């Protein structure tokens, strides 16, 4: 009975993570207008690697699957010749949540429980990232000459990302 209870959160988290990975793989194909075959194949392969990493479990496959999803997104942008993608903030948040759900699923499979503080932290970080990405997208759309203000925004964004990654790294220890 305890084994069944422990498997339920793991299965839910893994299922949600794979479903989100499938959405991430489908989004660039739809954005490319139905998508060329290689784009579809790359997305399917990425989701298969990601799902295998969760099912086997083989944690080393998760970053490869996620990396291929990111490559698929970048290739779709290039195929569309998109200078700016208004859906980038949403894609980035979904990508971040997909990665976190995958790791939470692996931890739950080993008997760990998703701590409420950690779940709240991931949600807050995802929301903050979405807001920051949307603001940076708006700034990129405004015809500015760049210079010190844009450099300062870039430096602040880099520091914020590094601080968030450091916080997440410490939270995993």
C-alpha positions as CSV (number, residue, x, y, z in Angstrom):
1,X,0.0,0.0,0.0
2,X,2.8,2.4,0.9
3,X,4.6,1.5,-2.4
4,X,1.4,2.4,-4.4
5,X,1.0,5.7,-2.5
6,X,4.7,6.6,-3.2
7,X,4.3,5.8,-6.9
8,X,1.2,8.0,-7.4
9,X,3.0,11.4,-7.0
10,X,5.9,10.1,-9.2
11,X,3.5,8.9,-11.9
12,X,1.5,12.1,-11.8
13,X,4.6,14.3,-12.0
14,X,6.2,12.2,-14.7
15,X,3.0,12.2,-16.7
16,X,2.6,16.0,-16.4
17,X,6.3,16.5,-17.4
18,X,6.0,14.3,-20.5
19,X,2.7,16.0,-21.5
20,X,4.3,19.4,-21.2
21,X,7.3,18.2,-23.2
22,X,4.9,17.0,-25.9
23,X,3.3,20.5,-26.0
24,X,6.7,22.1,-26.2
25,X,7.6,19.8,-29.1
26,X,4.3,20.6,-30.9
27,X,4.4,24.4,-30.4
28,X,7.3,25.0,-32.9
29,X,5.7,22.7,-35.5
30,X,2.4,24.6,-35.3
31,X,4.3,27.9,-35.3
32,X,6.1,26.9,-38.5
33,X,2.8,26.3,-40.2
34,X,2.4,22.6,-39.9
35,X,6.1,22.0,-39.9
36,X,8.6,20.3,-42.1
37,X,9.3,16.6,-41.4
38,X,12.7,17.0,-39.8
39,X,11.2,19.5,-37.3
40,X,8.6,16.9,-36.3
41,X,11.2,14.1,-36.1
42,X,13.4,16.2,-33.9
43,X,10.5,17.0,-31.5
44,X,9.4,13.4,-31.3
45,X,13.0,12.2,-30.6
46,X,13.4,14.9,-27.9
47,X,10.1,13.8,-26.2
48,X,11.1,10.1,-26.5
49,X,14.5,10.8,-24.8
50,X,12.8,12.9,-22.1
51,X,10.2,10.2,-21.4
52,X,12.8,7.5,-21.4
53,X,14.8,9.4,-18.9
54,X,11.8,9.5,-16.6
55,X,10.6,5.9,-17.2
56,X,13.9,4.0,-16.9
57,X,14.9,6.2,-14.7
58,X,18.0,7.6,-16.3
59,X,18.4,11.2,-15.2
60,X,21.2,11.9,-17.7
61,X,18.6,11.7,-20.6
62,X,16.5,14.6,-19.3
63,X,19.0,17.4,-20.2
64,X,19.5,15.8,-23.7
65,X,15.7,15.7,-24.3
66,X,15.3,19.3,-23.0
67,X,18.3,20.4,-25.1
68,X,16.8,18.9,-28.3
69,X,13.5,20.7,-27.5
70,X,15.3,24.0,-27.3
71,X,17.1,23.2,-30.6
72,X,13.8,22.4,-32.2
73,X,12.4,25.8,-31.1
74,X,15.5,27.6,-32.4
75,X,15.3,25.8,-35.7
76,X,11.6,26.7,-36.0
77,X,12.4,30.4,-35.4
78,X,15.0,30.2,-38.1
79,X,12.7,28.5,-40.6
80,X,10.0,31.2,-39.9
81,X,12.7,34.0,-40.1
82,X,11.2,35.4,-36.9
83,X,13.0,38.4,-35.6
84,X,11.1,38.3,-32.3
85,X,8.8,35.6,-31.1
86,X,5.9,37.0,-29.0
87,X,5.4,33.5,-27.5
88,X,9.0,33.2,-26.3
89,X,8.2,34.1,-22.6
90,X,5.4,31.5,-22.5
91,X,7.7,28.9,-24.1
92,X,10.5,29.7,-21.7
93,X,8.2,29.3,-18.7
94,X,6.8,26.0,-20.0
95,X,10.3,24.8,-20.7
96,X,11.4,25.7,-17.2
97,X,8.4,24.0,-15.7
98,X,8.9,20.9,-17.8
99,X,12.5,20.6,-16.5
100,X,11.4,21.1,-12.9
101,X,8.5,18.6,-13.2
102,X,10.9,16.0,-14.6
103,X,13.3,16.4,-11.7
104,X,10.5,16.4,-9.2
105,X,9.2,13.2,-10.8
106,X,12.6,11.5,-10.5
107,X,12.9,12.6,-6.9
108,X,9.4,11.4,-6.0
109,X,10.2,8.1,-7.6
110,X,13.1,7.7,-5.2
111,X,10.8,8.4,-2.3
112,X,11.3,12.2,-2.0
113,X,8.3,14.5,-1.7
114,X,7.9,17.8,-3.4
115,X,8.2,20.2,-0.6
116,X,5.6,23.0,-0.5
117,X,8.3,25.7,-0.2
118,X,10.1,24.3,-3.3
119,X,6.9,24.1,-5.3
120,X,6.1,27.7,-4.3
121,X,9.6,28.8,-5.2
122,X,9.5,27.1,-8.6
123,X,6.1,28.7,-9.3
124,X,7.3,32.2,-8.1
125,X,10.4,31.8,-10.2
126,X,8.4,30.8,-13.3
127,X,6.1,33.8,-12.8
128,X,9.0,36.2,-12.3
129,X,10.7,34.8,-15.3
130,X,7.6,35.3,-17.5
131,X,7.3,38.9,-16.4
132,X,11.0,39.6,-16.9
133,X,10.9,37.9,-20.3
134,X,7.8,39.8,-21.4
135,X,9.4,43.1,-20.3
136,X,12.6,42.3,-22.2
137,X,10.6,41.3,-25.3
138,X,8.8,44.7,-25.1
139,X,12.2,46.5,-24.7
140,X,13.5,44.6,-27.7
141,X,10.5,45.7,-29.8
142,X,11.1,49.3,-29.0
143,X,13.4,51.0,-31.5
144,X,16.2,52.1,-29.2
145,X,19.8,52.7,-30.1
146,X,21.0,50.4,-27.4
147,X,23.9,51.8,-25.5
148,X,24.3,51.8,-21.7
149,X,20.6,51.4,-20.8
150,X,20.2,48.2,-22.8
151,X,23.6,46.9,-21.6
152,X,22.4,47.5,-18.0
153,X,19.2,45.6,-18.6
154,X,21.2,42.7,-20.1
155,X,23.6,42.7,-17.1
156,X,20.6,42.8,-14.7
157,X,19.0,39.9,-16.5
158,X,22.2,37.8,-16.4
159,X,22.6,38.4,-12.7
160,X,19.0,37.5,-12.0
161,X,19.3,34.3,-13.9
162,X,22.5,33.4,-12.2
163,X,21.0,34.2,-8.8
164,X,18.0,32.0,-9.5
165,X,20.1,29.1,-10.7
166,X,22.3,29.4,-7.5
167,X,19.2,29.4,-5.4
168,X,17.8,26.4,-7.1
169,X,21.2,24.6,-6.8
170,X,21.3,25.2,-3.1
171,X,17.6,24.1,-2.7
172,X,18.5,20.7,-4.2
173,X,21.3,20.0,-1.7
